[in-house]
Amino acid sequence: MKIPDDSYIDVADADKFHDNRSNKVWFSAYKAQRQAALRLATEYIDDMFEFRGGLQSFDQRREWPRVNVFDNQGRQYVGIPDRLQEAVAMLALEAIEGEIFEEVSRNDVLDAVQIDTIRINFNDHAPRTRSFPYIRNRLKPITTSHNKLMRT
């Protein structure tokens, strides 16, 4: 597996990450399954998030590495940020446990439901994919406010 072309984190580092958190499900998968999950998680993050800064090279395959990436406190991110690697490792665990690109079922027929004085309006613009709050929070300092999974 080639970093960052295939994944933002290699299996050995993802293994350390999950070992430190006693994530037994991660180690129940074969190494090839863990590699595939890391690739899928990297692809998901690249597809679902817009990152600050610009590509380091216009011919690179992935969204990282990037240049001119600063968080709201002015800290600069160089290379592949730890928080991005951690997000990929956690999302890869989700991929091992189930489908991360799965569409979320929404009731497209009803606009709203009202019971007595309580009314619930359905958001037509809500994402149809699963939301991963931990991933969103880990990536927040390096992403723009225009992400497909983030709302400002």
MIZA-552312 format. One record per residue (C-alpha): residue in three letters; y, x, z. Coordinates in steps of 0.25 Angstrom, whole numbers, plus 5000, padded with zeros to 4 digits. Each point is the difference from the previous one (the first is absolute). Example, Ala and Ser with C-alpha at 12.3 -4.5 7.8 and 13.67 -1.06 7.14 Angstrom:
BEGIN
ALA498250495031 SER501450064998 
This chain:
BEGIN
MET500050005000 LYS501350064996 ILE501349985008 PRO500949934997 ASP499449964986 ASP498949925007 SER500549975014 TYR501150055009 ILE499050045011 ASP498650074998 VAL498749955007 ALA500050115010 ASP501449965005 ALA499749865000 ASP498850025008 LYS500850085011 PHE501049885000 HIS498949905002 ASP499250085010 ASN501350015008 ARG500149855000 SER498549985003 ASN499949924987 LYS498449994999 VAL500149914987 TRP500650124993 PHE498850095003 SER499049894996 ALA500450014986 TYR499450124991 LYS501050114996 ALA500049954986 GLN500449865005 ARG501150065009 GLN500550084988 ALA500149874991 ALA500749935011 LEU501050115001 ARG500349994985 LEU500149855001 ALA500950005012 THR500950104993 GLU500049924987 TYR500449875009 ILE501250075006 ASP500550064987 ASP499949864994 MET500649925012 PHE501150095005 GLU501350054994 PHE500350145006 ARG501450075003 GLY500450124992 GLY499550034986 LEU498750064994 GLN499950155001 SER499450014986 PHE500149894989 ASP498650034996 GLN499349985014 ARG498949905001 ARG500449945014 GLU501349965007 TRP500050135009 PRO500450115001 ARG501549954999 VAL501450075002 ASN501249955007 VAL499349925010 PHE500749975013 ASP499849905011 ASN501149925007 GLN500250125010 GLY500250104989 ARG498750075001 GLN499550054987 TYR498549984996 VAL499450114991 GLY498650014994 ILE499049885004 PRO500649955013 ASP499049985012 ARG500449865001 LEU499549974986 GLN498750075003 GLU499849925012 ALA500349874993 VAL499050044989 ALA498950035011 MET500249875007 LEU500149924987 ALA498750074995 LEU499349955013 GLU500449864996 ALA499550024986 ILE498650045006 GLU500049885008 GLY500449904989 GLU500949984987 ILE501450055002 PHE500549944986 GLU499549875003 GLU500949884997 VAL500449925012 SER499849854998 ARG501249915001 ASN500249864998 ASP500849994987 VAL499949855000 LEU500949975012 ASP501450045002 ALA500149965014 VAL499249935011 GLN500749925011 ILE499349945012 ASP501049925009 THR501250095002 ILE499350134996 ARG500250044985 ILE499350124994 ASN500650054986 PHE499150094992 ASN500650124994 ASP499750014985 HIS500450145000 ALA499150055011 PRO499150114995 ARG498649964995 THR499350135005 ARG499650035014 SER501150065009 PHE499750125009 PRO501150015011 TYR499550145005 ILE500150054986 ARG501449944997 ASN500550065013 ARG499450144998 LEU500750004986 LYS501349935004 PRO500850135002 ILE499650054986 THR500149874992 THR501249924994 SER500349865004 HIS499549954987 ASN498550015003 LYS499049904995 LEU499549985015 MET501350025007 ARG501149905003 THR501450045005 
